[in-house]
Amino acid sequence: MAVLADRVCPAADFIEGLSAGDKAKLKALFGRFAEHGYITNREKFKKVADDVFEFKSFQIRMFCYLKNRQVVITHGVKKKRDDLSPADIDRVRRFRNEYENSQQAHTKTGSKK
């Protein structure tokens, strides 16, 4: 999960606020992806923009991007409608840039995460 420069992790904060049942559903979804390397059900995982993907479990959506064969989860939202907000795509890209810049700064200074 992306940890931003101010040490905030929007995805973890979002998951922390979910019910135990919703957390279990996401854990199963992430586990399936980790085990197989893909999810064929487009209702559960799909590309929503050129560089943005989403995990979907009922009303919960976790947005992410791919980097060096890794999935970096940026944030989550609860959505009642199927349409995708351009603000969510922008947020993924903004969080990605902040996360990548933070990672580069840690590499340059020799800091470890």
N, C-alpha and C positions, 0 to 999 in steps of 0.2 A: 504494500500500500504506500501511496505517496505521502511522505512526511515533508511538509513545507518548511521554508526557511525559518519561520517562527516556531518550529517544532510542533505545529498543529497537524493532525492527521484527520482530515474531514471524513474519510471513509470509515475509519475506526470510531470516530465520534458518532456518526450516523448509526452504525451497527450497534453500538453500545445502547442507544436509545430504543432499539427494537424489542419486541416481546421475545420470550424464550422460543416460541414456536417459529417466529420469523427468522430468528438467528439460526435455528436448526435447519430450516429450508435453505438458507444461503450457504451454510456450511456444507450441506449435501451437494448443492450445485457447484460450489468451488471445488469440492472433493472430486466430483465426477470429471470436471475439467482437468484437474491436476493428474488424475489417474490415467485418463485417455488422451489428453492433449487437445481435445476438441469436444464440442457438444453439437450434435447434428440437428437437434430441435431448435429451429430458428425462433421459436417462441421463448426459449430460455437463454439463448446467446446469439447476438447478431451484430453485424456492422451497421452503424447508424450514420456514419459520415466516412469520408476518405480515410481518416486516421483514428476514428473513435468507435468503440464497441460498447455493448451493454449486456450485462447479465440481468435477467428478468425473472422474478419469482412473484407471481400474482401482481400486486400493486407496487412492489419494490423493484427499483432499478438501481444497479450499481454500474457506474460508467468507468471505462478503462481505456487504455491504449496499449499497444505492443511495443516492446523495446528489447532487442537482442534475445528473442525467444522467451521473453518474460511478459507477463501480464501485470501492468501497474494500474491498480484501482485508485481512482482519484476521489470519488465521492458517490453518495447515494441519495435517492429521492423516493418519495412515495407519490405515485401518480395514479389517478383514477381514470384517466383517459389514455388512449393509445397514441395520441399525437405527441410528437417530440418537440420540446421547447428549444429554440435556437440558443437560449441562454445556457442550457445544460451543455450543449456542444462547446460553447465559448468557455464555460467554466472548466471543462476537461482540458482544453488547450491552455488556458491560463494556469491551471494547477500543474500541468505537464511542464510548462516553461519554468515555473518557479521551482518545481522539484528537480528538473534537469540542471538548472543553474546552481541550486543548492548542492547537488551531487558533484558538480564540477568544482565548486569552491572547496568541498571536503577533500577532493582528490588533490587539488593544488596545494592545500595546506598540510596534506598528509594525515588529516583527521580520519578516524574510522567511525562508522555509524554503529 
